[in-house]
Amino acid sequence: MNYLYHSVPKDLQGNILYPLNVLKEKYPEIYAQQVSKYIGREHIIQQQIPVLDCLWNDVLHFSAINPIEIKQALIEAGHKDITMNYYQVDPKLIDTKNTIVYLYAHTDNKDKMNEANFAPYDPKEVQQFAVMPQMTKDYYREMISKGERPLLYHRVPHILYKGDLNITGLPVIAV
């Protein structure tokens, strides 16, 4: 069975994963920490997701790629010591009417939020998004060779869920 994965936040309070904009209201300190990963890329969190009619930071972001593959690609690209923890989520736990797949199929930043760059979410079809793109591996190699930290999900399809998720009892995968 294929799963969805969400990194375990280091500063999680409670047992609910919230989108960034909800964190802003509920836990402002945690929001400040989490939004810092967008420094220099602030425009991203203001992007409108056309199909869900919300902002980029109004959704939870999942990947269908097993974290072991992400770690392996980073190591092959030259990254040394890395440890990551992820929630393993049954794809059926995500409400299909509030979920869309961001394909990351565009070749430039101009066409990023075009509806053609999104696909409907079907829990039975998650496996088609579970393959690590070669472009991501190449990007890892390029960034690491420059001594820069790569973005883990660059060119990786994102499963975007407009809602929150109770993580009680979800398996945690440590890689």
ABEGO torsion letter per residue (X at the ends): XBBBBBBBBAABBEABBBBAAAAAAABAAAAAAAAAAABGAAAAAABBBAAAGBBAAABBBBBABBAAAAAAAAAAAGBBBBBBBBBBBBAAABBAAABBBBAGABABAAAAABAAABBBBBAAAAAAAABBBAAAAAAAAAAAAAGBBBBAABGBBBBBBBEBBBABGBBBBBX
